[in-house]
Amino acid sequence: MVTTAPGRDAAPFVTFCVLFALIVFLPALLNDGDTLWQIRTGEWILDHRAIPTTDPFSFTAAGRHWFAHEWLAETLMALAFRAAGMPGVMVLAAGATALTGAVMMRYLRHFLIGMHAVLCLAVGLVNAAPSMLARPHLLAWPCLVIWCVGLLDARARRAVPSLWLLLVIVLWVNLHGSFVVGLLLPVPLMIEAIWDARGQGQQALRGWGGFIAAAWVAALCNPDTVGGVLFPFHHIGMQSLTMIKEWQPVTFSALEPLELTILAGLAAGLSGHIKVPPLRVAMLLTMVHGALTHARNEQLLGLIGVLLLAEPIGLALARPILSGKPLGPAWRTAAAAGLLIALTGRLIVPVDPDQSGEGFAALINRVPAEVRARPVLNEYGFGGNLIFAGVRPFIDSRADLYGDAFLQDYRAIAAADPTALAQVLAARDIVWAVFPMGHPVVAALEHTPGWRRFSKAGDVVVLVRADAMPKGM
């Protein structure tokens, strides 16, 4: 069932422009310190014209094997930063998100008209919103939806996905580890194709099976080849991920879009109005489970779930073919003008220093250079800020680099366990520390002889060991 003629419909372009204008000014895009170390990684790649294979940033893991698997996304972020600073990074992130929405809208308009398509798109993006951060996974969102649309379109045509779609995997595997989701998505759709083949199951198996095999081969087109394909499995298998907020389960301690979406899905399903094929129900339930297990998976449920449900919702609404009115050229002109205004405004209006990393760097630069060059103990989330400021951190968010044992030890240190804290201060010769106000380590160090608070800005506190300070300070 098609409700509009997509080739003549301005809705995808209008969607791109509107989303870009709304997102490009969101401070939340820069709410993660990971953005900062990823920019520095991209700059390292540009400066050395190579991808790092050992850690160039920390002092606790310096020289240890580490491969920048998100090298392409980090290079793009660095190029955007060098071109226009943090506004440039925000433009890049907003552009990726807007492109994601445009691709989704184009597909949704095949089955839904007007506000129905807008509402479905809004549900998908609202569930993905917690992950709307200027990080590599956001640059991979267009790959995710283009891949999913390509698979669903092939199923609708009772055909095998085009081999041209493999180029998406080649791009995706170099942007972000979520490419593994793309490799797994065709499997249930292949089973569905075999089920519906009506005596031609072997042909469907050969077609889809060959495509899946080709996709795995295409994923090897990354600088780390087999290591790049296996990296997501190694990362997900780490036991210490639960100490990281985005890898923690959803608590439902407050009303969130995910809960509303699940309740709405239950209501629609129990009403009997929306009929979803069994294997797609299994796919949706798997994504619900993933979203409940790890908060970061809400984005997959939002983006993929809406695409899976578009056709069933359209059938339930019983809209006649080509009943949707496409948006005309006037919409394109107005949207393009709005896009230009938003882009110009974003590049002109400076970013808040507290959001850009400059405020944190200014605080760190108050610390004497002799102290900054020596070992620091830092809060996990401040690692990226320190790297951006040119300081080698104790720890940052590259969990795969540090490993389970180190992260478990850090958990005790961050809890201000007296023994663990005393041991690390002595063993690593820590002379200064950076933590948020109210953190247990701040209270512990302020009560440790020889330590004192050096400076504070906002919620960030710097503490220094007195004997490390230059004379006269």
Rosetta blueprint (number, residue, H / E / L):
1 M L
2 V L
3 T L
4 T L
5 A L
6 P H
7 G H
8 R H
9 D L
10 A L
11 A H
12 P H
13 F H
14 V H
15 T H
16 F H
17 C H
18 V H
19 L H
20 F H
21 A H
22 L H
23 I H
24 V L
25 F L
26 L L
27 P H
28 A H
29 L H
30 L H
31 N L
32 D L
33 G L
34 D H
35 T H
36 L H
37 W H
38 Q H
39 I H
40 R H
41 T H
42 G H
43 E H
44 W H
45 I H
46 L H
47 D H
48 H H
49 R L
50 A L
51 I L
52 P L
53 T L
54 T E
55 D L
56 P L
57 F L
58 S L
59 F L
60 T L
61 A L
62 A L
63 G L
64 R L
65 H E
66 W L
67 F L
68 A L
69 H L
70 E L
71 W H
72 L H
73 A H
74 E H
75 T H
76 L H
77 M H
78 A H
79 L H
80 A H
81 F H
82 R H
83 A H
84 A H
85 G H
86 M H
87 P H
88 G H
89 V H
90 M H
91 V H
92 L H
93 A H
94 A H
95 G H
96 A H
97 T H
98 A H
99 L H
100 T H
101 G H
102 A H
103 V H
104 M H
105 M H
106 R H
107 Y H
108 L H
109 R L
110 H L
111 F L
112 L L
113 I L
114 G H
115 M H
116 H H
117 A H
118 V H
119 L H
120 C H
121 L H
122 A H
123 V H
124 G H
125 L H
126 V H
127 N H
128 A H
129 A H
130 P H
131 S H
132 M L
133 L L
134 A L
135 R L
136 P H
137 H H
138 L H
139 L H
140 A H
141 W H
142 P H
143 C H
144 L H
145 V H
146 I H
147 W H
148 C H
149 V H
150 G H
151 L H
152 L H
153 D H
154 A H
155 R H
156 A H
157 R L
158 R L
159 A L
160 V L
161 P L
162 S L
163 L H
164 W H
165 L H
166 L H
167 L H
168 V H
169 I H
170 V H
171 L H
172 W H
173 V H
174 N L
175 L L
176 H L
177 G L
178 S L
179 F H
180 V H
181 V H
182 G H
183 L H
184 L H
185 L L
186 P H
187 V H
188 P H
189 L H
190 M H
191 I H
192 E H
193 A H
194 I H
195 W H
196 D L
197 A L
198 R L
199 G L
200 Q L
201 G H
202 Q H
203 Q H
204 A H
205 L H
206 R H
207 G H
208 W H
209 G H
210 G H
211 F H
212 I H
213 A H
214 A H
215 A H
216 W H
217 V H
218 A H
219 A H
220 L L
221 C L
222 N L
223 P L
224 D L
225 T L
226 V H
227 G H
228 G H
229 V H
230 L H
231 F H
232 P H
233 F H
234 H H
235 H H
236 I H
237 G L
238 M L
239 Q H
240 S H
241 L H
242 T H
243 M H
244 I L
245 K H
246 E H
247 W H
248 Q L
249 P L
250 V L
251 T L
252 F L
253 S L
254 A L
255 L L
256 E L
257 P H
258 L H
259 E H
260 L H
261 T H
262 I H
263 L H
264 A H
265 G H
266 L H
267 A H
268 A H
269 G H
270 L H
271 S H
272 G L
273 H L
274 I L
275 K L
276 V L
277 P L
278 P H
279 L H
280 R H
281 V H
282 A H
283 M H
284 L H
285 L H
286 T H
287 M H
288 V H
289 H H
290 G H
291 A H
292 L H
293 T H
294 H L
295 A H
296 R H
297 N H
298 E H
299 Q H
300 L H
301 L H
302 G H
303 L H
304 I H
305 G H
306 V H
307 L H
308 L H
309 L H
310 A H
311 E H
312 P H
313 I H
314 G H
315 L H
316 A H
317 L H
318 A L
319 R L
320 P L
321 I L
322 L L
323 S L
324 G L
325 K L
326 P L
327 L L
328 G L
329 P H
330 A H
331 W H
332 R H
333 T H
334 A H
335 A H
336 A H
337 A H
338 G H
339 L H
340 L H
341 I H
342 A H
343 L H
344 T H
345 G H
346 R H
347 L H
348 I H
349 V L
350 P L
351 V L
352 D L
353 P H
354 D H
355 Q H
356 S H
357 G L
358 E H
359 G H
360 F H
361 A H
362 A H
363 L H
364 I H
365 N H
366 R L
367 V L
368 P L
369 A H
370 E H
371 V H
372 R H
373 A L
374 R L
375 P L
376 V E
377 L E
378 N E
379 E L
380 Y H
381 G H
382 F H
383 G H
384 G H
385 N H
386 L H
387 I H
388 F H
389 A L
390 G L
391 V L
392 R L
393 P L
394 F L
395 I L
396 D L
397 S L
398 R L
399 A H
400 D H
401 L H
402 Y H
403 G H
404 D H
405 A H
406 F H
407 L H
408 Q H
409 D H
410 Y H
411 R H
412 A H
413 I H
414 A H
415 A L
416 A L
417 D L
418 P H
419 T H
420 A H
421 L H
422 A H
423 Q H
424 V H
425 L H
426 A H
427 A H
428 R L
429 D L
430 I L
431 V L
432 W E
433 A E
434 V E
435 F E
436 P E
437 M L
438 G L
439 H L
440 P H
441 V H
442 V H
443 A H
444 A H
445 L H
446 E H
447 H L
448 T L
449 P L
450 G L
451 W E
452 R E
453 R E
454 F E
455 S E
456 K E
457 A E
458 G L
459 D L
460 V E
461 V E
462 V E
463 L E
464 V E
465 R E
466 A H
467 D H
468 A H
469 M L
470 P L
471 K L
472 G L
473 M L
